[in-house]
Amino acid sequence: MRPASIKTYEDVVYHIWYKFYNKEGLIKDITKDLFDNFIMFLKQKMNEKDSSIQSNIKKMRTILYYFMKLGYLEKFKIDNIKVDKDSIETYTDEELKILLEKPNLERCTFVQYRNWCIINFLLATGARISSIINIKIEDLDFENDLVTYRHTKNRKKHIVPISKSLREILIEYLQYRQSAEKSDYLFVTAFGDKCGRINLVASINDYNRKRGVMRTGVHKFRHTFAKKWVMSGGNIFKLQKILQHSTMEMVKNYVNIFNSD
């Protein structure tokens, strides 16, 4: 698994499971009744929302099923709880108008301009932030208007189209950067280093707030891309491929939630 995925499993064990189960407790003593009590603990003691409880159940289920496979404990079935689907939050057209207003290149900092370029990229492609920070200049194919993601959630190389307007933005950005090698990362820090995920997310959130957009969240750009695609009558099978969803379930989720629009 990717390091980020491993960390999510570590977090659910150290920060949630151990609040319920003694660290000295044995794996073999975990039973279905005990796990059902864990679910009640999340609801009553931790006061978590159903969606958070479901997420934690899925993570712990992955861990415990692996232990069952190794023979560490008796097998039992772990079911999901039923959850009312929350609406997927997206940026409004007014917020997008503000965020997409091009900064004055003679007055703005490199980071401000870079963040504007990244937001354009996110809204034009629906990319994940993990893909964004790992794109290299050589992954851009301006001749065919394509970009290749070599760092993906499923570890498979992924090619998606880029629009002509995004191509122009990226070409200008590379001219602004100057003296960049093809093997260099596309989006870098002010010192030319690879962007870190946490710092880049914080930087883009700060970009939003400084423009008066209090709604933040890099992943909301991905949701906004999907919504715009669906509302424009886009083919959902193509959307599935672009977003790299392994099944149609998540895409159907987008369609259902945006149905009222």
N, C-alpha and C positions, 0 to 999 in steps of 0.2 A: 504493500500500500504506500501511497504518498505520505510524506512526513506529516502533512496537515491532517490527513485522515487518521493516522495513528494517534495524533494528539487529541482528536475528538473522543477516541475510546479511552485514552488515559484520563481525560477530564471527567468523563462520566463515572469512572471508577473512583478516582481520588476525591472528587468534589461532590459527588452525589451518592454513589453506592456506599461508600465508607461512612456516610452520615447515618445510614440505616443499618449496615452490617458491620460487626466488629472486625477490625483489621486482622485479629488473631483467629477469626472464624475459618473453618475449613470449607473448601470448595465442595466436598462430598456431602456436606450437610445442607446445601442449598436445594430446596424442594419447590414444587409448584405452589404449595401453600405459603411458603416463605416469600416467593416472588410475588404472589398476590398481595401479601402484606406490604411488600415494597411499593406496589402501585398505590395502595391506600395511603402509605406514608408520603408519597409524592403529592397526592391530592390534599391530604388533611394537614400534614405537618409542614411540607414545603410550600403548600399553597400554589402549586404550579397550574398553568393552564393545560387543558386537555391536549393541545397541540404539542406542548413541551413534554408532557408525560409520554405521549406516543413516540416522540423522538428519542427519549431516554430508554423506553422499552425496546425500540429497534436496536439501539446500540448495545444494550445489555444482552439482548437476545443473540446478537452476533457473537459476543464474547462467550456466553454460556453454551451456545450450540457447538462452538469450537471445543470447549471443555468436555461436552458430552461426546463429541467425536473422538477425543483422546481417552475417553473412559474415566474422566475425573469425577463424574457424578452421574446419577441415574437420569435417563432421558425423560423429558416431559415437554409438552407443547406450550409455547408462549404465544398468546394471541395479542393482537393489537386491540386497543380500545376504540370505540367509535368516537369520531371527532367531527364537530361541525366545521366545515371548511371556512377558514378566514378569507376575507377578500385580499387579493394580492395588490399591494400598494404600488402605485406608479407615479411618475412625475406628470404634472398637469401641463397643458400646452403653454400656459403662461409662464410656468417655471422653466420649461424648456427654452422658451424665447429668451429668457434672462440668461440662462446658463450657456446658450449657444452664441450669444453676442460676442463677436471676436474682440479680444483685447487689443489695445494699441501697442504694437510691437516696439515702439520707440520709448514707451513708458513702463510697460509691464516687466516683471521678472521672467526669467526662463521658466521657472516652475509654474507660474501662472499660465504661460503660453502652452507649456507641456500638458498641464491639466485640461486646458481647453481642447487640445488635440485628442487627449485620451477620452474625454467625454464624447466628442464627435465619433471616435472609433467605437466606443461602447454602444452608442445609440444606432450606429450604422451596421453593426455586425452582431450584437447580442453576445459578445464575448464574455467569458469569465475573467475576473481580475487575474487569476493564476496564469491564464493564457497571455494576457496583456503584458505582464512583467517579463515573460520569457520570449517574446517575439524578437527576432533579430532582423536587422535591415535586409539580410539576404533572403528572409522569408517572404518579402514583398515582391510580387510579380506585377509590375505596372503595365507590362505589355498585354497581359491577359486579365488584368484587374482581379487578382487573387491574392490571398494571404494564407500562409501555411502555419498552423499551430502545431508545434512539435512537443509542447508540454501540455497534455490534456488530462482530464480526470480519469479516462479509461486507458491512458498511455498509448493511444493510437494516433498517428499523425492525421491531422484533419485540415482540409482545404475548404475555405469559404470565399464567396465573392465579395469584392469591395466596390462601392459605387464610384462613379466618376468624380463626384464632389469630394468624397473622402480621399480619393487618389490625389486630387489637387492639394488638399490640406496636408497630406503626408509629404508630398514632394516639396512644398514650401517649408514644412517643418524641418526636413532634412537639409535644405539649403540654409536655413537659419542656424542649424547645429554646426554645419561646416566640418570639414576634415574627419568625417565619421567613416570607419571601415565597415565593409559589408558584414563582417563577423561580429560587429558591435550590437548591443541590445538597442532596440528601437527607442524605447522610452527609458530615459536615464535620470539620475539625480543631477543637481546643479554642478556636481563635481565629475560628472560623466560615468558614475558607477551604476551598477544594476539597481533598480528600485526594489526596496523591500516591501512586502505585502502590507504589513501593518502601517508603516510610515506613508505609503502611497494612499491607502484608504483614508487615513487621517488628513492627508494633504488635500484630497479631493473634497472631503467633507468640509474642510476649512474654506476651500474655494467656493462651495455652495453658500456657506453662511456669509462670507464677505460680500457676496452679490445679493444678499437679502433673501436667499432661499433656505428656509430653516429645515425643510425636508432634506434628509441626507441618506446615504446608503448607496454604495457602488452597485450592489446587486439589483437595486431598483431600476437601473438603466437597462439591465437585461430583461426585466419584467416589462419595462416600457417598450423596448424593441418588440417583444412578443405581442404586446397589446396592439401596437401600431400595425404589425404584420397582419394580425387576425382581423382588425377593423378595416383594413384596406382590402380584405378579400383574398389575402395570401393563401397559398396552398399549405395546409398543415403538415403534409408529409415532407415538404421542403423545409418547413420550420423545424420539424423534428431533427432533420439532418444538420441544419445550421446550428441548432442549440445543443446537438450531440446528446439528445435524450435516447436512452437505450430502448425505451418503450414509448407507446403513444399516450400512456396514462397522464404524464405531466402536461403534455400538449393539450389533451382533452380537458385537463383542469383549467388551463388558461382559457380555452374556448368557453367553457361553462361559466367561469367567473366573469368574463367579459360579455356574456350573452345579453345582459340587460342593456349594454351600450349599443 
